């Protein structure tokens, strides 16, 4: 993070990863333990996944 700032208690950081292929990235991340919650209203452009600890992050198409 810039300047060493970290979110305080009860605050979150929004993680967005730009990928060349949503399907490929989702498959690879799922193999590492990520899960895809439902619903996914914009699945053709953006996917929300949860890491193994339950923290959400986004995949977006380049």
N, C-alpha and C positions, 0 to 999 in steps of 0.2 A: 504494500500500500504506500501511497505517496506520503512522504514526510513522517512515516512511522505511526500515523494515526490508526488507531484500532477502534472498532465499535465498542461502546460501553455495554454494561449489563442490560439485557433485554433488547439490544439493537442487533441488526443483521446486516450483512454485506450481500449485495446482489451480484451473483456470478453469472456471466454470460459468455459462452464459448462460441465463437464463429467457426463453423466447420464447412468443409467442401461438400460433404454428403451426410444428410441427417440420418438416414437409415443405417449407414455404415457406422457412424459415430455412436448411435444409440445401441447398436449390436455390440460394439466393442466395450462400451461403458457398462452395459448390462452384464457382460461376462466378468466385469470387475466388481459387481455387486450393486450397481445403480438399478433403481426400479422406476417405472413410469406410472405415475398416478393418473387416474381418469377424472374428469373428462379432459380432452386436449382439443380445444376449439380451433386452434390455428396450427394443427399438426403438420401441415404442408410447408409452413414457414418457420415454426418455432416449436421446440419440445421442452417440456419441463420434466426433469428427472429428479429423483431423490438419491443422495449418496447413502452409503450403508448406515450412517448415523441419523438419517432422516432430514438432512438439510437440502432444501431445493436449489437447483441451478438450472440454467436455460442453455439450450443448444439452438443456435440460429444459423440459417443457411447463408453462406457468403454471397 
